[in-house]
Amino acid sequence: MRAYLVDDERLAVQRLSRLITESGRAEVAGATTDPHEALEFLNQNDVDVLFLDIQMPGLSGFELIAQLNRPPAVVFTTAYDAYALNAFEANAVDYLLKPIETDRLVRALDKVSRLGGAPQGPGNDVRALARELAAQLAPVRKLERIASRVGERTTLLEVARVSHFVAKDKLTFAVTAGREHAIDYTLAQLEDVLDRRRYVRIHRSTIVNSSFVGELYPSIDGGMLVRLKDDAKTELSVARDRVRELKERLGI
């Protein structure tokens, strides 16, 4: 089978490509983090299966499929949320929850092979499976803006632009472009309202926006350090017991 991979997270593409190659069930015909590039390639080249992220900037997975001349079999890759249900309504062959496990990937490839690379037809009982999944997949709660109040002035911050949240001196700060803004949340409260696909608690005093993580390297205490993709190249400590969760969230 010839597989093509689309995911806006580079590390996720690299990991899935490696897992597919190691499985020996398919060859990776191409991969990209740009859905528009994928659209051009897929309308000019035939593949047997498309591994496709759902949420991507500029063009969602659903929008990409709608513009394909000849959609191949589709396996959606998604975070743990209700988007998996929509994947079945879009006639996907299967879906994989991130971080993707090898055994689950092999089962999806086996399913594509049994179907002969054809998209899932309307006669298949995908809605029954979707109802079963509905009890397991909880919708993600997203906080899009957060207020920082200083005296009589209130500043509204776009949460997507916050590189990390840090607790210190009995206060919580949202950090954007290296600047700290005091906010009326505890880190525990933020964990309940932030998008769990993007934000991860890496330390008792720190929550990081995974899209800002640029580098990982070991620290002398057995944990890790992350270097952010901000102008200051900010370094944050990752507690030893939180390293695994961070790596899973990053798809590595």
C-alpha positions in Angstrom: 0.0 0.0 0.0 1.1 3.6 -0.7 0.4 5.9 2.2 0.3 9.7 2.3 0.5 11.6 5.6 -0.9 15.1 6.4 -0.5 16.7 9.9 0.3 20.3 10.8 2.7 19.1 13.5 6.1 18.1 12.1 7.0 15.8 14.9 3.7 13.9 14.5 4.4 13.4 10.8 7.9 12.1 11.5 6.7 9.7 14.2 3.8 8.3 12.1 6.0 7.9 9.1 8.5 6.0 11.2 5.7 3.7 12.6 4.3 3.0 9.2 7.7 2.1 7.8 8.6 -0.1 10.7 5.2 -1.9 10.4 6.2 -3.2 7.0 2.5 -2.9 5.9 2.8 0.2 3.7 5.3 2.6 2.1 5.2 6.3 2.7 4.6 7.9 -0.7 4.8 11.4 0.8 4.1 13.5 3.8 3.6 17.2 4.6 2.5 19.6 7.3 0.8 21.9 4.7 -2.7 20.8 3.7 -2.6 22.9 0.5 0.5 21.1 -0.6 -1.2 17.8 0.2 -4.2 18.8 -1.9 -2.0 19.5 -4.9 -0.1 16.2 -4.6 -3.2 14.0 -4.1 -5.0 15.5 -7.1 -2.0 14.5 -9.2 -1.0 11.2 -7.7 -2.8 8.1 -6.6 -2.3 6.6 -3.1 -4.1 3.8 -1.3 -4.5 5.4 2.1 -4.4 8.9 3.4 -3.6 9.5 7.1 -5.1 12.9 7.8 -5.2 15.2 10.7 -8.5 16.9 11.2 -7.7 20.3 12.8 -5.1 22.2 10.7 -4.7 25.9 10.0 -5.9 27.1 6.6 -7.6 23.9 5.6 -9.2 21.3 7.8 -9.0 17.6 7.0 -12.7 17.6 6.1 -12.2 20.5 3.7 -9.2 18.8 2.1 -11.2 15.7 1.4 -14.0 17.7 -0.1 -11.6 19.1 -2.7 -10.0 15.8 -3.8 -10.8 14.5 -7.3 -10.5 10.9 -6.2 -10.4 10.5 -2.4 -8.4 7.4 -1.3 -9.2 5.4 1.8 -8.9 7.9 4.8 -7.7 7.2 8.3 -8.1 10.3 10.4 -5.5 11.1 13.1 -7.0 13.2 15.9 -6.7 14.1 19.5 -9.0 12.6 22.2 -12.2 14.5 21.3 -15.5 14.5 19.5 -13.9 15.0 16.1 -13.6 11.3 15.8 -17.4 11.0 15.4 -17.3 13.5 12.5 -14.6 11.4 10.9 -17.0 8.5 10.5 -19.7 10.8 9.0 -17.1 11.7 6.4 -16.8 8.0 5.4 -13.4 7.4 7.0 -12.1 3.9 7.1 -10.8 4.4 10.6 -9.4 6.9 13.1 -6.3 6.9 15.3 -6.2 8.8 18.6 -2.9 10.6 19.3 -0.4 9.6 20.4 -0.7 6.8 17.9 0.3 3.3 19.1 1.9 0.8 16.8 -0.7 -2.0 17.4 -3.6 0.4 16.7 -1.9 1.6 13.5 -1.4 -2.0 12.3 -5.1 -2.7 12.8 -6.0 0.3 10.8 -3.7 -0.7 8.0 -5.2 -4.2 8.1 -8.6 -2.7 7.7 -7.6 -0.6 4.7 -6.1 -3.8 3.2 -9.3 -5.8 3.6 -11.3 -3.0 2.0 -8.9 -2.9 -1.0 -8.0 0.7 -0.4 -11.6 1.8 -1.1 -13.3 4.6 1.0 -15.8 3.3 3.6 -19.1 2.9 1.9 -22.5 4.2 3.2 -23.7 0.6 3.7 -21.2 0.0 6.4 -22.4 0.4 10.0 -20.1 3.3 10.9 -22.9 5.2 12.8 -23.3 2.3 15.2 -19.5 2.6 16.0 -19.8 6.3 16.3 -22.6 6.0 18.9 -20.3 3.6 20.8 -17.5 6.1 20.7 -19.7 8.9 21.9 -19.7 7.6 25.4 -15.9 7.6 25.5 -14.9 10.8 23.7 -15.4 13.9 25.7 -15.5 17.3 24.0 -12.6 19.6 24.6 -13.3 22.8 26.5 -11.4 25.7 25.0 -10.6 29.0 26.6 -9.9 31.4 23.7 -9.3 34.7 25.6 -8.2 35.5 29.1 -8.3 38.8 31.0 -5.4 40.4 32.8 -6.4 43.2 35.2 -4.0 45.8 36.5 -5.7 48.5 38.5 -8.6 49.8 36.5 -7.1 48.5 33.2 -8.1 45.2 31.7 -6.1 43.6 28.9 -7.6 40.7 26.9 -5.0 38.1 25.8 -5.5 35.6 23.0 -4.8 32.3 24.6 -3.3 30.8 21.4 -0.5 33.5 21.7 0.3 32.5 25.3 3.5 30.5 25.3 3.1 29.3 28.9 1.5 29.9 32.2 3.5 30.1 35.4 2.6 30.3 39.1 5.0 32.2 41.4 4.7 34.5 44.4 1.1 33.3 45.0 0.1 34.7 41.6 -0.5 33.1 38.1 0.9 34.7 35.0 0.2 34.2 31.3 3.3 34.8 29.3 3.1 36.3 25.8 6.1 37.4 23.8 8.2 37.2 26.9 5.9 39.5 28.9 4.1 38.3 32.1 0.4 39.2 32.6 -1.2 38.5 36.0 -4.5 36.5 35.6 -7.2 35.4 38.0 -6.8 31.7 37.6 -4.9 29.0 39.4 -3.0 26.4 37.3 -5.5 23.8 38.4 -8.4 25.9 37.1 -6.5 26.5 33.8 -6.1 22.8 33.3 -9.9 22.5 33.3 -10.6 25.1 30.7 -7.6 25.1 28.3 -7.5 23.0 25.1 -6.0 19.8 26.3 -4.6 19.0 22.8 -2.3 22.0 23.0 -1.6 22.8 26.7 0.2 20.4 29.1 1.2 20.7 32.7 5.0 20.1 32.8 5.7 21.2 36.4 3.7 22.0 39.5 4.3 25.6 38.6 4.1 25.6 34.8 1.7 24.8 31.9 3.2 25.1 28.4 1.6 25.6 25.0 3.0 22.7 23.1 3.0 24.6 19.8 5.7 26.8 21.3 8.1 23.9 22.2 11.1 24.0 20.0 13.7 21.8 21.7 13.9 19.1 24.4 17.0 18.0 26.3 17.8 16.3 29.6 18.4 18.2 32.8 20.8 17.3 35.5 18.0 16.4 38.0 16.7 13.5 35.7 13.9 15.6 34.2 14.0 17.6 31.1 14.3 21.2 29.9 12.2 22.6 27.0 13.4 25.6 25.0 10.5 27.6 23.5 10.3 29.1 20.1 10.0 32.7 21.4 12.5 35.5 20.9 14.0 34.9 24.3 14.5 31.2 23.7 12.9 30.7 27.1 13.8 27.5 29.0 11.4 25.7 31.2 11.8 22.7 33.5 9.9 19.5 33.0 9.4 17.4 36.1 10.5 13.8 35.8 7.0 12.4 36.3 5.6 14.7 33.5 8.2 13.9 30.8 6.2 11.0 29.3 3.0 13.0 29.0 4.8 15.9 27.3 6.4 13.6 24.8 3.1 11.9 24.1 1.4 15.3 23.5 4.2 16.2 21.1 3.9 12.9 19.3 7.4 11.7 20.1 
